[in-house]
Amino acid sequence: MGEGRGMHRVLVGKPEGKRSLGRPRHRWEDNIKMDLLEVIGEGDWMELAQDRDRWQALVKTVMNFRVP
């Protein structure tokens, strides 16, 4: 096994570059929670998404929601 192989570099090598500074970027789930808080005032989107009729009603509401 040569030192130039990819697996050897992964096991022995050090990562290049630096981590980005500042606060972490938002995840998709974070955006969903923030949108739910703005529109209906609750943030348990997983429970809401399991009820198909309520979820569809919410999606329609959000699509018609306009910020002044």
N, C-alpha and C positions, 0 to 999 in steps of 0.2 A: 504494500500500500504506500503510495507516494504522498509526499507532503502537499502536492499540488491538487490533490483531489478535493472535491467540494465538501465531502463529509468531514474530512480532516480539518479543513478551514473553519467549518461550523463549530466543531468540538473544541478546537484549540485556539482559534483566532479571537481577536477582540473586535467588537463592532466599531465601524467607522462613523464619523460624524458626531453631532451633538444632539441632545434632546432639545425640543423647542421650549422656550421660556414662556411664562405667562400661564393663564388659566387654561384648563383643558378645553378642547373644542366640544361643542354640543353634540350629543348623539341623537339619532333619529327618535329614540324613545323620549328624550328630554324635550324635543320639539313638540311631540304629541301631547305630553303633559302640560306644557305651557299653553298650547292652543285650547285644550279642554278647560283649563282654568279661566281663560279669557271668555269663552263662549258660554259654558254652562256652570262654571264655578266648582266643579269637582274634578279630581285628578286620577281616579282609579279607572284608567282606560282599559286595562285587561279584563276587568269584570264587565265593563260596558260592552266590550267587543264580543263577548261570548253570547250576548243576547242580540241575535241578528237583526231583529226589528228595531230595537233601540239604536243599534249602531248605524243602520241605514238612515234612520230619522236624523241622527246627529250629523252624519255626513252631508245630508241634504241641507241641514241648517247651516253648517259651516260653509258650504259652497255658496249659499245665498247671503252670508254674513258680510257686511261691508263696514269697514272702520271709517268713521267720519273724519 
